[in-house]
Amino acid sequence: MELTTRQQEIIAMTKKTSPLTSEQIANQLGLSIPTIRGDLRLLTAVGILGSRPKVGYEYTGLKNTQVNYANLYEQKINDIVKKPALVEPNTTLQECVNNLFLKDTGSLYVVDSDQNLLGLISRKDLLAVTVNNSDTESMVASMVMTRMPNLITVTPDMSIMSVGKLLLEHEVDSLPVVDTTESTKVIGKITKSRIFEYFIEQGEKD
């Protein structure tokens, strides 16, 4: 398995002392916790590290696998894009809440009749609105969404590595995927969980 220098350092640390919390690992590397979060998730996802809540990370052993993660990082996201949950600008907040739970998603994409991206509504957005407003019955999606062009979007020809960096940099769980030639046309979404699910799938094949 091809690992980055930082991932190898984390493995060496946990081999020497286990368990270690993410804060302890970050301090030893001289980095912030958000910077190493992706490394910890990957090492946990492929079984090199074990994670115990409130205890920390511990070394569980390198698996005998020939998965080339350097190549996986450069794979395009096209094949792992998920179907997005879409609503229209005049969708009521109650309908938005229902959509979030029925579709078990963390965000809704607000689009026009041609599926052009107008904005995004997250669970946090809906929670903030319902907590801070006593009368939400007349409110619709367009009133609470984060509007374009204030959204980060990606295209299906981007690599897993570049998309993963954006997810971590902006501290979001998902990003809208738009058409390569039409920058507002929504064709899907990419999430942190889907990327790590893909890594596990590739590991199990070998």
N, C-alpha and C positions, 0 to 999 in steps of 0.2 A: 504494500500500500504506500502510495506517495503522499507524504504529509508535509505541511509547511514547517519551517524552522520553529515557529512559535508553537505549533501543535506538538512538535517533538519535545520542546522544552517543558510544556505542560505535562506530557507523559512522564518525562524524567522526574519532575517534581513529585507527582503522585506515586511514582514507583518508590521514591525515597521516603515519602511521608504521606500516609493516607489515614483518614480523609482530610482534604483541604477544602475550605470554603472558596467560593468565587472571589471573595474579597482578599483572602490570603494569596491566592494564585495571582491576582491582578497586582497586588503589592510587590510580590517577588519579581514580577516581570517589569514593574515600573509603568504599568498601563492602567487604564480605567476598566471598570467592569463591563460597560457596553462594548468596549473594543474587543474583549476576549469572549464575549457571549456567544458569538457564532462558532468559535473554535470549540467551546465547551459543548455546545449543542451537537456539533458534528461528531466529536469524539464519543459522546454519550449515545448518539443515534447508531453508530457503527459498533458499539459494544466495547470500545477500548476503555472507557470510563464508566463507572456506575455512579448514579446520583441518588442521594438520600436526602429528602427534605429536612431542613434545619440541621443537617449533619455535614454535608459537603460531597465532594467528588473523590472517588477512590479508583485506583488502577485495577482493572479486571483482566487485562491481558490482551495482547495483539492477536487478532484472529488471523487464521490462515486464509487470506483472501488476495486475489489478484486484481481487485478493482483499482483502476487507475483514477484516483480522484482529481488529479490535475486535468485529465481529459474531461471528466464529468463537469468540472467547473466551467469549462469552455463550451459545453453543450448549449444549444439554443433552448429557450423556454417554450418554444412552439408546441412541443409534444406534451407538456405538463400543465398547460393553461387550463384553468377551471372555468366553469360556467358562472357568470356573475348573476347577482340578484338585482333586477332592474325595476325602477319605479318611474312614474311620470312626475313632472313638476307640481301638478295639482293633486297628487296623492295625499290623503290626510295623514296626520301623524299617527293616528290609531292604526291605519292600514300599514304604515311603515313599521310600527312595532310588531304587528302581526306577521309581516313578511320576515322580519329579522328572526323571529322565533320559529316560524313554520319552516323556513329554509335553513335554519341553524347557521346563520352567517353573522359576521361581525360588522358588515357594512353594506349599504345599498347605494347603487349608482343611479343618479337621476339623469334620465336621457329624454330627448325629444322623440318625435314620431319616426325619425330616421335613424334612431339609435346613436345620435351624437351626444357625447358626454357633456352635461351641463354642470354637474356637481356631485358631491358625495355626502352621504349621511352615515355616521358611525353610531355604534351603541352609546358612546360617550356623549355625542351630540344630542341624541334623544333623551338621555338621562338628564343632561344639563337643562334642557328645555322644560321637561316635565317637572323638575324640582324648582326651577326659578319662575315658572308661570302657572298661575292658578287656572287660567282659561286657555286650554290648548285645543278645544274642539274645533275651532275655526282655522287652525293653523295647518299649512300644507308643506310639502317637502321643500319647495323653492324658498320658503321663509327661513329654514334652518340649515340648509345644506352649505357645505364649503364649496365655493364656486370656482369654476375654471376662470382664469388660468392658474389658480393657486393650488392646483393638484399636481402631484408627481405621477406621470404616466410612463409606461414602458411599452416596447414593441416586441412582437414574437421572435424577431431575429436577434434579440439581445441574449447574451450569455447568462447562465445561472450565476456566475460569479458577479457580474456587473449588477444584476438585479438584486442579488443577495446583499451587496454593499449598500444599495439604495434603501432596502428594507431596514437594515441596521442603522444607517445614518439618520434616517428620518423617524426611526422608532415607531414603525407601523407594522401591522400584521399582514397587510395585503396592499397590492397596487393594481390599478386598472391597466389592462392590456388593450392598446389601441392599434388600429390597422397601421401597417408600415407606411402606406401612402396617404392615408387620411387620418391626421393626427387627433381628431376628436371622435372617430368612429370606434365605439367599444366592441371588442370581440371576446373579451374574457377577463379573468383576473388571475394573479399569481400570489400565492401566500407562502409564509415561512413554513408552515406545516406541510404544504405540498412539496416544497423543495427537499425537506428532510425525509419525507415519505419516499420520494424518488431515490434518494441516496440509499435508503434501506432496501428498496426493491432491487436496485442494481447489485447491492452486496449479497442479497439472498440468491441471485442468479448464479453466483460463482461459488 
